Amino acid sequence: MWRMRRIGRHQRARIGSALERRAFPCSRDAQRAISWIRNDETLAARRGYTQEGYTNPRATVGAFTLVELLVVIGIIAILIAMLMPSLSKAREQARAISCRSNIRQIYTGIISYSLDNRGFLPDAWYILERQWVGPTYPGFLHWKMQKYIKPDSKVWLCPGWPEDRTYHGTAQCAEGTPLSPINLGEGYYYICWASTTWWGPPVGGVWPGPWNPAHIRFNKPKFPSKAKIMSCMCAQQSATLGRVGPHNKGKIWHILWLTGEVTTSTGLWGSPPDGIVLVNVAGDWTPK
């Protein structure tokens, strides 16, 4: 049997025909040889080969026609179109989870700061004031807390807003760079301390606003669940101006309250709209 496989194709055909013409019972090996020769010649014919040589290049088994190829491509395109929204939603959810993780790490740092400073929160500016001072100005949160979180840590940047995308079309930092997270150094709006200075400096020792810096500390506010520490940075605060928050196509942002709770706000898209959640509103720090 093995010798028969090593001989040429034409010789195998002649041997097979001769064995079939013989009038005596074939042995088991001979029957296997005949079956193998027939199968071999049938497969060769399907692939375009005959005893005379290669004749049909289009007879190759497994080839695709143009129509079949286009159908496969169309099916793949449909599957991709169906999966893209799910992938986009998954990416957005991952950015939101990462953002909340950043905020909790910052809150842990703020607690550490308060333990070293009689319960007070950092007396830091909100980061958009960077358009008036240079990048090394020590009054911003990431510099005030450098003992607890590195100033260049990615924790300071909200994943929902691209690092190099500006918050404002024309406003710039003091050195002429765009107001983007990477240039500002922070992607979160620290509002609690700055809210005490919006009404101006004290007059005759009395602060004109509803609260003063002495109130910006743990265990001081009457309603700690309404005392806002910070939130994701936003470009605008009005629904008519377009984008508002960095998540969910501008419709939501995360808020950190004094209690450590991190909530998700729909702001002006809420029903009814809640002004306390707006980024540049500090909530309620009225003392006990």
N, C-alpha and C positions, 0 to 999 in steps of 0.2 A: 504493500500500500504506500509506504513512504517513498519507494523508488518511483512509483507511478506519479507522485506529486512533483517530482523534480524534472520530469521529461516535458517536452514542449506541448503547447496547446493542441496542435494538429495531431501529434502522435497520441495524445490522450483521447482525442475524438475517434481516431481509427481503432485504438484498443477497445474503447467502449463499444463501438459498433460491432467489432469482432466478438467480444464477449456476449453481446446480446444475440448474435447469430448462432452461437454454439448451442448444441442440442443436448447438453448434459446439465444437470443441476449445478448452479454456481455455489461456490463456497461463501461463507459469511463475509470474508474479507473482500471477495470479488463483488458481492452485492453492495457493500459499502463504497467500493471504488466507483461502481457505476453510478450510484446515487450522488456521490461527490462530484463526478464529472458533469452530470446533468445540471446540478445546482450551480456549478462554477460557470458553465456555458450560459445558463439562463441569466445569472447576475451580470455576466459580461455583456450580453445582448441588451439588457436594460440600461447599462451604462454607455451604450453606443458602440460597442465592439462586436465584430463578427469574425469569422475565420479569415475573411479577406482583409481585416484591419479596422481602424477607427473610421466610423462612417457618420455618426450623428452627435455633434457636439452639444445639441440642445436636449439630449435625452438623459442628462445627468440627474440622478435621483436627488431630491432635496432642494432643487433650485427654486427661487421665488420669482413669480411674475411681477411685472410693474404694478399691476392692480393690487396684488397681495401686499406688496411692500408699502403702497400708499395707504392701504387699510390699516396696517400695523402702525404706521406713523400717526395716522389720525386717532387711533385708539390711545396711543401714548400721550398725544397732545390733550385729549379730553381728560385723561387721568391727572395730568399735571395741572390743568385748569381747575379740577375739582379739589386738588390737594393744596393749592396755593393759599386760599383763605384760611385753612386750618393751620398751615405753617406760619402765616403772618400772625394769627391770633396767639399761637404758642410762643412766638418770639416776644410779642407784647406782654404776655403774662410773665415771661421770664424776666423782662426788664422791670416790670412792676414789683416782682418779688425781690429782685436785687436792690431796687430803690428802698423798699421798706427795711431791708437788712441794713443798708447804709444809715438810714435814719435811726435805727435802734442802736447802732454802734456809736453814733454821735451822741445819742441820749445817754449812753453809758459813760461817755467821756464828760458830758455835762454834769452828771452826778458826781463823778470823781472830782471835777473842778469845784463843785459846791461844797464837798466835804472839806476841801482845803481852804475854802473862803466863806466860812460861817453861813453856809446855805445859799449864798447868792449865786445867780446864774452869771455867765460871762457878760461883761459890759462891752459888747461888741456891736459894731454898726451892721446894717444890712448891706449886702455885698454890692448892690448897684451903685453905692457911693464911690465905687472904684473909678468912676469917671472923673473924680476930682483929685485923687491921690495916686501915688505910685504903687506898684505891686508888693512892695515890702512894708507898706504902712501897717503898724502893729495893731490897729484898731479893729481888724476883722476877725471873725470867729476862728478861722483856721490858724491864725497866728496866736490868738488868745489861748487856744487849746493845744498848742504844739507840744506841751508836756505830756499830753494824753493821746493825741492822734497826730501823726506826721502831717505837716502842712501840704505836702505834695501827694498825699494819699488819694487814691481814686474814691475813697469813701465820701469825699466832699463833692463829688460830681454825680448828679442825678442821671441814671442810665437812660431815662426817657427822652433826654435832649442831647443831640450830638455835641461832642466836646467843642467842635470848631464852628458851630452854628450860632450866629449872633442873636441876641434877644431883641435887638433894636436895629432898624435899618440904617440910622444915621448917627446915633450916639456912639461915642468911643471911650475907651479908657484914657487915662491921663497921658499915656505915652503914644496915643494914636492908634492903638490896636482895637479890633472890634470887641463889643461887649458879649463875648462868648464865654462859656463855662471855663474853658482851659485858660483863658486870659484873665478872667475874674478870680479864679482860684477856688470858687465855690459854685455849686449848682443848686443851693438851697437858700431860701429867703428867711434869715434869722430876724424876727420881728419884735420879740418881746422887749428887748432893751431899747431899741430905737424908738419904740412907740412912746416912751416917756419924754422924748425930746422934740416930738412933732409940734408941740404947742409952745416951743421956745424955752429959754432958760428961766430959772426961778426969778420971781419978782419979789423983793423984800423977804427972801428966804422961803417963799411959797411957790410951789410948782403950779403952773397954770392948767395942766392936764388933769385927768381923772385919777391918775396915780403917778408916783415918782420912782426913781431908781431903788429906793429902799424897799419897795414892794415887790421887786423882781427877784424873788427868792422862794425856795421850797418852804412849804408849811405856812406861807403868808397869805395867799389869795383865798378869798371866801369860797370861790367856785373853781377849784383846780382843774376840773374836767373841761372848763371853758377858757382856761388860760393857755393861750397858744404860744408855743416856743418857736416853731419854724414850719416851713412847708416847702414843697418843690418850687423851684423858680418858675415864674410865668412870664410870658411876653406881654400880654395885655390883660385887662380886667373886665372888659366889656364884650358881651356876646356879639355885638355888632362889629367889633374889630377883628373877628376871626379867631385865631388860635388863642387859647387861654391856659391850658395846662400841658405838661409834657407827655401825658399818657392818654391812650385811647383817642388818638387823633385830636388832641387838644381839649378834651372834655373833662378830664379828671386830673387831680393831683393829690398827693398824700400830705397829711397834716400831723404834726407831733404836738401833743398836749402835755401839760405839766405832769399829769399822772403817768406818762409814759405810753399812753395809748396812741396808736397810729391809725388814723381813719382815712378813708378814701372819700374825697369830696367831688360832687358834680357842680358845685358852685352855682353859677347863674342858670345852669341846666336843671337844677334841682326843682322839686315841686313841693312847696313853693320855694323860690330862691332864698338862700340863707346867707345874709351878708357877713356873718361872723366867720365863715369859712374862707372868705376871700383872702388872697395872699397878703395884701398889705393892711389887713385888719388883725390886731393882736388879741382879739377875744376880750376876756374880762379878767383883769388883774386886781379888781377891787379887794382891798385887804379885809381881813376878818374884823 
